[in-house]
Amino acid sequence: MEFPTPANGGSSGSREPSGAGAGGWNNTWGAEPQAPAPVVEEIDEETERQTRKTTGLAIRQLARRGMSRWELEQVLTRREIAPEVYGPELDRLEAMGVIDDASLAVSLAFTQHSRKGLGRTAIEQELKRRHIDPELIEAALADIGQDDELERATELAIKRIGQLSSYDDETARRRLHGFLARKGYASDVVRQAMDAAFAGRRSRGGSGVRFQ
């Protein structure tokens, strides 16, 4: 006996659900994926805020006095700005010439020598303390010639010895030597400056006697 074929032409077995693919069940009622939280945007906004803070702090500090890049980095670190934030911004300011360690070194060398009467050794120590590159320090010190240094040391020695008129020559010489050495002058410069100062003292008829 033949059994009748179903009207739809399908087999007498169970039918696959509508919408099923060759690979199996396709769940069209599954939950839609949630959009990720905008973490990157929040990070970018914070970085931008810190960058603006870096710029403002750097400009204000430079307006007050000359500062090296290293000194600015110390200020920004104390303000809890991360190096990865302030680094690129300081690079940008340096490229623009706002931060200029070379010009700062020259300016400091001139000021320390002409106004404060410091010798090359003391000036070099000051620039190193501010972490200026050794090559920039060398270039700045090259502007102070040996004759300029001797002239400035002699001026200081003559002025200083006038304040030592009540001391005998030995005491005055010892004190004058210490004064010039602390100013950062080399020993040969100190000796020549002292000779000039004592020659002037003798020509003025200094007694070299200290009254008790």
C-alpha positions as CSV (number, residue, x, y, z in Angstrom):
1,M,0.0,0.0,0.0
2,E,1.3,3.4,-0.9
3,F,1.0,6.2,1.5
4,P,0.0,9.6,0.1
5,T,2.8,12.2,-0.3
6,P,2.4,15.4,1.8
7,A,0.9,18.3,-0.1
8,N,3.9,20.5,0.4
9,G,6.3,18.0,-1.0
10,G,8.3,17.7,2.2
11,S,9.2,14.6,3.9
12,S,7.1,13.0,6.5
13,G,9.8,13.6,9.1
14,S,10.1,16.7,11.3
15,R,10.6,20.0,9.5
16,E,13.4,22.4,10.3
17,P,12.3,25.7,11.9
18,S,11.8,28.6,9.6
19,G,15.0,30.6,9.1
20,A,17.4,27.8,10.0
21,G,20.5,27.7,7.9
22,A,22.7,24.9,7.0
23,G,24.7,25.4,10.0
24,G,21.9,25.0,12.5
25,W,19.7,27.3,14.6
26,N,19.8,31.0,14.0
27,N,18.6,32.8,17.1
28,T,17.2,36.1,15.9
29,W,15.9,36.9,19.4
30,G,19.4,37.0,21.1
31,A,20.4,40.1,23.1
32,E,22.0,42.9,21.1
33,P,25.6,43.7,21.9
34,Q,26.1,46.7,24.3
35,A,28.2,49.7,23.1
36,P,31.5,50.0,25.0
37,A,31.9,52.8,27.5
38,P,33.8,55.8,26.0
39,V,36.9,55.1,28.1
40,V,39.2,56.4,25.4
41,E,37.4,59.7,25.1
42,E,37.6,60.2,28.9
43,I,41.3,59.5,28.8
44,D,41.9,61.9,25.9
45,E,40.0,64.6,27.7
46,E,42.1,64.2,30.9
47,T,45.3,64.2,28.8
48,E,44.2,67.4,27.1
49,R,43.4,69.0,30.4
50,Q,46.9,68.0,31.8
51,T,48.6,69.3,28.6
52,R,46.9,72.7,29.0
53,K,48.0,72.8,32.6
54,T,51.5,72.0,31.6
55,T,51.6,74.8,29.1
56,G,50.2,77.3,31.6
57,L,52.6,76.4,34.3
58,A,55.6,76.4,32.0
59,I,54.8,79.9,30.6
60,R,54.2,81.4,34.0
61,Q,57.5,79.9,35.4
62,L,59.5,81.2,32.4
63,A,57.9,84.7,32.8
64,R,59.1,84.9,36.4
65,R,62.7,83.9,35.6
66,G,64.9,81.9,33.2
67,M,64.5,78.2,33.8
68,S,66.1,75.2,32.2
69,R,64.1,72.4,30.9
70,W,65.1,70.2,33.8
71,E,63.9,72.8,36.3
72,L,60.6,73.0,34.5
73,E,60.3,69.2,34.7
74,Q,60.9,69.4,38.5
75,V,58.1,71.9,38.8
76,L,55.7,69.9,36.8
77,T,56.5,66.7,38.6
78,R,55.7,68.4,41.9
79,R,52.4,69.4,40.4
80,E,51.7,65.6,39.8
81,I,51.8,65.9,36.0
82,A,53.1,62.6,34.5
83,P,56.2,62.7,32.3
84,E,54.4,61.1,29.4
85,V,52.1,64.1,29.4
86,Y,54.5,67.0,30.0
87,G,57.3,65.5,27.8
88,P,55.7,66.1,24.4
89,E,54.5,69.5,25.4
90,L,57.9,70.6,26.6
91,D,59.3,69.2,23.3
92,R,56.8,71.5,21.5
93,L,57.8,74.5,23.5
94,E,61.4,73.8,23.0
95,A,61.0,73.5,19.2
96,M,59.2,76.9,19.3
97,G,62.2,78.4,21.2
98,V,60.1,79.1,24.3
99,I,62.4,76.8,26.2
100,D,66.0,77.5,25.2
101,D,68.8,76.1,27.4
102,A,71.5,77.5,25.1
103,S,70.4,81.1,25.4
104,L,69.8,80.6,29.2
105,A,73.4,79.4,29.6
106,V,74.8,82.4,27.8
107,S,72.6,84.8,29.8
108,L,73.4,83.2,33.1
109,A,77.2,83.2,32.4
110,F,77.1,86.9,31.5
111,T,75.1,87.8,34.5
112,Q,77.1,85.7,37.0
113,H,80.3,87.1,35.6
114,S,79.5,90.8,35.1
115,R,77.2,91.5,38.0
116,K,78.2,89.0,40.6
117,G,81.8,88.8,39.7
118,L,82.0,85.0,39.5
119,G,84.8,83.2,37.8
120,R,84.5,80.4,35.2
121,T,84.6,77.6,37.8
122,A,81.7,79.0,39.9
123,I,79.7,79.7,36.8
124,E,80.2,76.2,35.5
125,Q,79.0,74.8,38.8
126,E,75.9,77.0,38.7
127,L,75.0,75.8,35.2
128,K,75.6,72.2,36.1
129,R,73.3,72.6,39.2
130,R,70.6,73.6,36.8
131,H,71.3,70.5,34.6
132,I,72.2,72.4,31.5
133,D,73.9,70.2,28.8
134,P,77.7,70.2,29.2
135,E,78.2,71.3,25.5
136,L,76.0,74.3,26.1
137,I,77.9,75.2,29.2
138,E,81.2,75.0,27.4
139,A,79.8,77.2,24.6
140,A,78.6,79.8,27.2
141,L,81.9,79.9,29.0
142,A,83.8,80.4,25.8
143,D,82.3,84.0,25.7
144,I,84.3,84.8,28.9
145,G,87.9,85.2,27.8
146,Q,90.9,84.9,30.1
147,D,91.5,88.6,29.9
148,D,87.9,89.4,30.8
149,E,88.2,87.1,33.8
150,L,91.5,88.6,35.0
151,E,90.1,92.1,34.6
152,R,87.0,91.3,36.7
153,A,89.0,89.5,39.3
154,T,91.4,92.5,39.6
155,E,88.5,94.9,40.0
156,L,87.1,92.8,42.8
157,A,90.5,92.4,44.5
158,I,91.2,96.1,44.5
159,K,87.8,96.9,45.9
160,R,88.1,94.1,48.5
161,I,91.6,95.1,49.7
162,G,90.3,98.6,50.5
163,Q,88.1,96.9,53.2
164,L,91.2,95.1,54.6
165,S,93.2,98.2,55.3
166,S,93.4,97.6,59.0
167,Y,94.9,94.1,58.6
168,D,98.6,93.3,58.1
169,D,99.7,92.1,54.7
170,E,99.8,88.4,55.6
171,T,96.2,88.4,57.0
172,A,94.9,90.6,54.2
173,R,96.5,88.3,51.6
174,R,95.0,85.3,53.2
175,R,91.5,86.8,53.3
176,L,91.7,88.2,49.8
177,H,92.8,84.8,48.5
178,G,89.9,83.1,50.1
179,F,87.5,85.7,48.8
180,L,88.6,85.3,45.2
181,A,88.8,81.5,45.4
182,R,85.1,81.4,46.6
183,K,84.2,83.5,43.6
184,G,85.4,80.7,41.4
185,Y,88.7,82.1,39.9
186,A,91.6,79.9,39.0
187,S,94.7,80.0,41.1
188,D,96.8,81.9,38.4
189,V,94.0,84.5,38.0
190,V,93.8,84.9,41.8
191,R,97.6,85.4,42.1
192,Q,97.7,88.1,39.4
193,A,94.7,89.9,40.8
194,M,96.2,89.9,44.2
195,D,99.5,91.2,43.0
196,A,97.7,94.1,41.3
197,A,95.7,94.9,44.4
198,F,98.7,94.8,46.8
199,A,100.7,97.0,44.4
200,G,98.0,99.6,44.6
201,R,97.9,99.2,48.4
202,R,101.6,99.9,48.7
203,S,101.4,102.9,46.3
204,R,98.8,104.4,48.5
205,G,101.1,104.0,51.5
206,G,99.1,101.4,53.3
207,S,100.7,100.7,56.7
208,G,99.7,97.0,56.7
209,V,99.3,97.3,60.5
210,R,96.2,96.3,62.3
211,F,95.5,98.3,65.5
212,Q,94.0,96.3,68.3
